[in-house]
């Protein structure tokens, strides 16, 4: 390979390495400077340095460690400029010079090593002082390594909107004095709920996009699944961390079967189960086992429901009675009209469409479901099974008018048109 050709590959190498290592670099630097915004800037400075130096010096043997050392060196320099060295030493409780080695240490040399700094970063980015949209954007930026443009395209919002959310989130964290730490006790439990929710919301947006032309956004699912695996690895004694990981493994196993050749949605009953990823199902079962044997939390209960689907060889083999019972437990633990709607579907499959329809009709006055397209969609399915065709068609058409996803709208209109 010519020198020019080799040099041309450096920017892509830098970008790839940085995306992989960004979360750990930002987390390690944030522990020194105690500010995630500044930490991200210093990590970006290290990226710029690599782009400037590597074309001349060559890509280091351990590029991740080089980026880490460079970012840490700059963090130390910043601390020295801002405060006296002794004062900062007292604050961080260790020798900052040893925290910025020129040569990779054992942790830096292991690409799979994850330390507590990343866990601190997770809890900081998902702090409840931020709104859900800000938490999602900041998490994808700092831990997912996505650019503002990528986040904007994933959620179909202007790039400027995402950029503003991220900037405001960093400022809010700074103004609120949010410590860069893993909370403990009751505060930890409350904060963990926020972390799990953010990862769950990211995956769901990829699994069933709320708007736009695509039914799926697989990259978002992949990012959320990776974050769930990282969190479960960082918090091995938290059952719900394993429960969420199990749930996402099971759901991700069906991604390939959820769309047809032209990207059209394929519903669960019609999916080719040979296309389900058996490795991810196996990983889901293992994660569910690590969650323990109860009492289950909401994510572990949802994972148990997903496991019932995963273990059925055919749609007709699904244990709907077990799924309905699990939804009943979930409804008692985390009451929600959406959970009740899902329970109604399971009841309709185990006890008949009339039983399911009675539960759905009881939800029709729920304010939270007003404008929720899946309510008339489910009702349309049940009415069609009961032979009430005209009513079913009207419900499918109403559902189509409520959804903001073009693929789902086409599916619902096709259901209405297919009725006799």
Secondary structure, DSSP 4 states (H G I P E B T S, - for coil): --HHHHHHTHHHHHHHHHHHHHHHHHHHHHHHHS-HHHHHHHHHHHHHHHHHHHHHH---TTHHHHHHHHHHHHHHHHHHHHS-HHHHHHHHTS-TTTTS-SS--HHHH-TT---HHHHHHHHHHT-TTS-HHHHHHHHHHHTS---HHHHHHHHTS-HHHHHHHHHHHHHHHHHHT--SS---HHHHHHHHHHHHHHHHHHHHHHHS-SEES-S--HHHHHHHHHHHHHHHHH-TT-HHHHHHHHHHHHHHTTGGGSB-TTS-B--GGG--GGGS-HHHHHHHHHHHHHT-SSS--HHHHHHHHHHHHHT-SSGGG--HHHHHHHHHHHHHHS--HHHHHHHHHHHHHHH-HHHHHHHHHHTTT-GGGTT-HHHHHHHHHHHHHTT-HHHHHHHHHHHHHH-EEHHHHHHHHHHHHH--
